[in-house]
Amino acid sequence: MEYRIEKDLIGSKEIDNSKYYGINTVRALENFDLYSKPVNIDFVKEIALVKKAAAITNMKLGKLSEQKANAIIKASEEIIEGIFDDQFKISAFQGGAGTSVNMNVNEVIANRAIEIIGGKKGDYTIIHPLNDVNMSQSTNDVCPTALKITTIKKVQKLANEINKLKEALELKEDQFSQIFRLGRTQLMDAVPMTVGQGFGAYAKALERDLYRIRKTEENLKNINIGGTAIGTGINSSDRYIFIISDTLRSLTKLNVSRCECSIDGTQNADVFVEVSSALKIFASSLIKISNDLRILNSGPRGGFGEIILPARQAGSSIMPGKVNPVIPEMVGQISMRVIANDTAITMAASSGQLELNAFIPLIAESMLESLELLEKAAILFREKCIDDILVNEKKCIENLEKSTALVTSLVPFIGYDKACELAKKALREDKSIREILYSEDIYSNEDIDTMLNPSQLIKPSELKDTIRDVS
């Protein structure tokens, strides 16, 4: 194996010459040897995009020669294309506010750019990772800017999938609009409803989630690039800030713009808490929906058994014939992880001190994991569960008729106390409310059937005006 020697302020190290990264990356690999996930590769690629924008800007300002700038631009594009993914293995959890990942990108770009020009890796007299690749930049404006761009792109993808999931639920609302089932409160029999009404309510919750998540893009678009170390813009210039902001807007096709106060954009991470909060609310909706589906699907003989979730895999290594609701279970677990990530993001954002938040790496890992998990969960929930849900109409009607839920509809006619007596009698004699009413001979069978018709009980009505008052 061939090695090269690189130096930093701490000392020197042998670097495997096949690697494009340098001494800063090697130290980070040693210091953060956590056997954890590496930094999110999409985040790395957006950092490379920022480096490309900086090279274009510095070339326009005459700070970088065309040869150097074009080599840096080409190397950055190759990272964005995924050619050097194997060069980014630093743990997602790292000290230094993201300095390690920023330097990792700087070194890979520099060494690849040196090759493009015709030099040998490690010869930083040709292109330097800091003097050239990191010119007019700091980790403290590069990483927040790249993270906001990464987050916006993933928010947009997630929003698209939430909308598809909402539409799938709305289709079920229409499909099951004429199938009645027993509504329940606190897991106890309540009043009639349609299966479709339940799915319609789920869709409305996701509609609000979608609005909240889309709205977070507004604050994410304010980037602190050019603020450098603490937001004051030391070692950059006003022209640089305006040009790189325009360049990033052009490269990303996103309406990003420079912060009104770069010090604020450098030290405060509240925008990420805002995004995470919206994700947490969506996760809570998914938990509610997935739990409801599991309950309504329970059985098939010993539970509710009112809906039938698609069978996706055998459910037990010991119990033959058992099929579990694995997709809703998976969705619930992902949602719990997102809620846990929200706690981490909140704590990390609140732990920033003075002019910098050192915990950007934790925010990045937690935020991007949540966005990616929720996007995939929305796809799988829709494709492998919601789209193929069926209803056991016979079981729905059976449970509705056996319950005391229909007695509520009698209150306008016979009063609450008399209705209670009928309910207790039905339970005591193990009969339906309909059967009890038939035997009471208070109303004609035709009037009873009208009063207990579920289609009249799932919406406001003036049914009392059509039935003889015997109260």
N, C-alpha and C positions, 0 to 999 in steps of 0.2 A: 504494500500500500504506500502510495506517495503522499508526503506531507508538505505543508508550507507553514512558515512561522508567522504569526500575527501578534501584535503588541497592543496593549491598552494601558490605562493609567495604573492598573494593578500589577501588570507584568506581561509575560508572553506565554503563548500556547502553541502546540502543534495542532494544525487543522488538517483533517482528511482533505486532500486536494480535489477529491471528487465532489465535495460539497460546495454549494454556492454561498452558503452562509459563512460568517466569520466568527471572530473571538467573542463578541458580545452575545451571539446566539449560543455558542458553546457554553459560556458561563451560565446563561439562563437555563439551558438543558440540565446542567449539573445542579444548579441552585434549586430548581423547581421540579426535581425528579419525583413526581407525585403519582405516576402511573394513572393519571387522569386523562380526560379528553384533551386533545390539543386545541389551541385557539380556533374558533369557528372559521372555516376556510373562506366563507363569503365575506366575513369581516376583513380577513387578510386581503382579499381581492379588492375591496373598496379602499383599503389603505393604499394599495398599488395604484388605484385610480387617482387618489389624491396626489401621489407622487408624479403621476403622468401630468396632471393638471399643473403641478408646481413647476415641472420641467418646461412645459409649454410657456408658462408665465415668465419664468426666469430667462428663457430664450428671447421672448418678446422684449423684455426689459434690458437685454444685452448683458445679463449676468452670467449666462451659460453660452458657450459656443454652440453652433448648430450641430457639430459632430457629437459633442457630449450629450446635448439635449435629446437628439434623435436616438442615440444609443439607450439613454435612460427611458425614453418613451417606448422604444421597442421592447426592452426588458420588462417594463411595467405591463405592457399589453400581453406578453407571454405569460406572466403570472396571472393576469385576469382570465386568460384562456385556459388556465389549469395545468399548464405544462410543468410547473415547478411545485405542484402541491406537496410533494414528498419532502420539500425543504422547510416546511413549516410545521414543526412538531413540538413547539414549546407548549407547556401546560397552560390551559385556560386560566388557571389560578396562579398569578404571579404578582410579586411586588413591583413597585415602580410606576404605577399609574398607566401601564401599557408600554413603558420604554422598551421592554424586551421584544415585544412583537413589532414595534416600530423599527427597532434596530435590525431585527430579523429581515424585515422587508427591505430596509436600506441596504443591507449587506448582499442579499440575493440580487437585487437590482444592480448594485454596483459591480459585482463580479460577473454577472451576465453581460452588462453593458461593456465592461472591459474586454470580454471575449468578442463581442460584436465588433468592437473597434480593431481587434487583432492582438490584444495583450493577453497576459496570463492572470488567472485569478489571484487575488491578493496584492496585485501591484496597484495600490491605491494612489500612486502618483498620476495614474491615467484618469481614473474616476474615483472619487472618494465618497464613501457612504454617507458621511456627514457634510463635508464641505460642498458637495455637488448634489447628491440625491436628496439630502435633507435641507438643502439651502432654503432660507427664509421660513423654516418650519421648526416646530417643537412637537414632541409626543403629545403635549397638552392641548394642541389645536388639531393635530392630525387625527388622533384616535377618537375624540368626541365627534369630529366632522364625519369620519368614516363610519362610525357607529350609527349616527343619525341617518346617513344615506342607506346603510344596510337595513336599518329598522324600517325606514319608509318603504323600501322595496318589498320587505317581507310583510309589512302591514297591508300593502295593496294586494298581495297574493292571498293573504288570509281573508281579507274582506271579500274577495271574489268567491272564495270557497264557502264563507258564511252565507253569502247571498244564495248560492246554489243549494245549501242545506235548508235555508229558509223556504226556498221555492219547492223543495221536495216535501217539506212538511205541509205546505199549502196544498199540494196535490193530494196528500192524504186527507186533508181537511175536506176537500171536495169529494174524494172517493168514498169516504165513510160518513158523509153528511146525513144519510138516512138510516144509519144503524144506531140504535139506542143502547146505552149502557148505564150502569149505576154510577152516579157521581158519589165521591166519598170525601169526607173531611175528617182529619185525624185518624185515617184508615177505617173509619166507621161509615156505615151506610148513610147517605145524605139524600140527594134528590136526583131525578133522571137528567141525562144529558145525552148528546150524541158522541160517538167516538170521534167524529170529525171536529167537534168543538174543542176537544182536548188537544188535537194536533194543531188547530188554529191558534190556540193559546201559546203553544210552544213557538210557533212561527212569529207571533207578536213579540215574544221575549227576545228572539234572535234579531228581529228588526231593530229593537232598541240597542242591542249589543253592537250591531253593525254600524249604527249611527255613531255610537260612542267611540268605536275603534277608528272609524274613518276620520273623525274630528281630531284625533291626536296628531294627524299629519301637519296640522297648522303650525304647531310649535316645534315640531321636529325639523321643519324646513329652515329654521334659523341656525346657521352654522358659525362657529367661531374661528374658522380658518384665517390665518394671518395675525391672530392674536398672540401667537407663539407661546412663550413661557407661562405668563399669567394673564394674558389678555391685553397687555399694554402695547403689543406689536413690536417689541424690541427686535432688531435685526430683520424686520420686514419694512414695508412702506405702504402708504395709502394706495399707490398705483398697483402694487403687488396684490393687495387685498381686493381691490375692485376687479382686476383682471382674472385672478384665480377664482373668484366667486362666479364671474360670468362663464369662465371655462368649465367649471364643475356643473353649472346649470346646463351648458351645452352638452357635455359628455354624458350626464346622467339622465337628461330629458326630464329632470325634476325641477320644480320651481324653488330651488334653494336660494337663500340670500344671506348676506352677512348679518351677524347679530348687531343690534343697535349698541349693545354694550358687550364687548368681547370678554371683559373681566367676568361679567355675569355668566356668559356662555362657557367660560373655562372652569369656574369654581362651583357652579351649581348644576346638579343633575336631576332636578325636579321633573323635567320633561319626560325622563325615562320612567319615573314613578307614575306619572300620568298615563303613559302607555300601558305600563304593567297593571295599573288599576283597572283599566278597561278590559285587559285580557283576563284578569281575575274575575270580573263580573261575567264575562262570557263563559269562563270555566265553570262558574257556579250555576249558570243556566244549563250547561251540558250535564253537570252532575244531577240536577233536578230532572231533566228529561230522561237521561239514561236510567236513573233509579225508578222513575215512573214506568218505563217500558219493561224493566225487569219485574216489577210487581205485577203489572197487568198480564205479563207473559207467564207468570209463575205457575208451576204445576208439572206436567200438563193436567194431572187429575186432582192433585191435592192443593192446588193454589187457585188463583183467580182465573187463569186460562182464557182471558177474554181477547187477547191479541196473540198472534203467532209470529214470533221472530224467526227469521230464516236460520236454519240449522247450518252452522259453519264448521263444526268439528265435533268429534266424539267427546263427551264431557267427563268421563271418569275412567280411571285405570282399574276400578273394581266393580262399579255399578253398571251393568249392561243396559244399553238403551238410553242412558242419561245424556241429554244435550244441554249445555250451559249457554247463557246469554253472553258469550265471550266478547262480542263487539261493544255492547254497552259497558261491560266491566272494564274493558281497555280504555274506553272514552272517560270513564270515571277516574281511573288511575292517572291518566294524562292530566286531567283537570286538577286533581289534587297536587300533582307536581308543579303545575303552573301557579297554583295558590302558594305553594312553598317558595317558588322562585320569586313571587311578588314580595314575600317577606324579606328575602335576601336582597332584592333590589331596593326596597324601602330602607333597610338598615344600611346598605352600602351608600346610598345617596345621602342619607342623613349623617354619615360618618365623614364626609368631606370636611377638611379643616382649612380655614383661611383661604388662600388663593387657588387651591387645587383639591380635587377629589382623587385620592390615591387608589380608590376601589373601582375604577372604571372597568378593569378586567372582569370582576365579578358581575357587574351590571351587564356587561356585554354578553358574557356566557349565559347568564340567567335569562336575559331578554330574548336573545336569539334562539335559545333552546325552547322557550315558551312559544314563540311565534312559529317555529318549525313544527313543534309537536301539535299545536292547535290546528295548523293548516292540514297536516296529515290526518289528524283525528276527524276533522270535518269531512274530509274526502271519504275516509273509511266508514264513518258513521252513515253517511248518505248512501254510498255504493253497496256496502255489505250489510246494512241493517234497514234504514228507513225505506229505501226504494222497494223492498220486497216484503214489508210487513203485511200480514193478512189479519183478518178479524174472524173470530169464532162467534158468529152472530147468534147461534143457538145458545151458547153459554152466556152471552151478554144479556139476552132476554130472560133466560132462566134466573140469573142472579138478580136482575131487576125485579122480576115478579115475586121472587122469594123474599126479598127484603121488605122492610117497612118504609122504604123511601117514598112510596106512592101516597102514604098517609098525609104527607105535608100538603098535598093538593086539596085535601078535604077541609083544612082549617077555615077557609073563607065560608064554607057551607055549614059546618057543624061545630066550629070553635076548637081551640087548642086542647082543652081538657077532654072533650069527647074523642078527639083524634088520638090523644094519648091512650085512652082506654082501649080503643080499637087496636092500636099498635101492640099494647101489652097482651091483648087477647090473641092476636095473630101469632105472636111469639110463643105464648103459652100453649096454644093448640097446634102449633106448627102448621099454620095455614097462611095463605097469602092474604094481603089486604083485600084483594078483589073477592076472594072466597068469603071472608068475614062480612064484607058489605052485602054480598048476595044473601047471606043467611040473616042479616039484620032486618032486611025488608024495609029499609028507610027510603031507598030510591029504587026506581025501576032498573032492571039490568042494563037497559039502553043508556040511562043517565049515568050509571056507574061506569060503564065502558067509556062514556064520553069524558067523565071527570078524570079517569085514570089513563086516558090515552096519552102516551108519552109525548106525542107531537105537540100536544097542548101545554106540556109542562116544562118545555125547554126554552121558553121565552115568555115575556110578559103577555098576559091575555085578559080578556073580559069574560072568561068562561062562566063566572057566577051569574052573569045576566041571562044566560041561556038555560039555567037549571032551576027547577022549582026549589024555593027556599023553605026548608023545614026547621030552621033553627028557632 
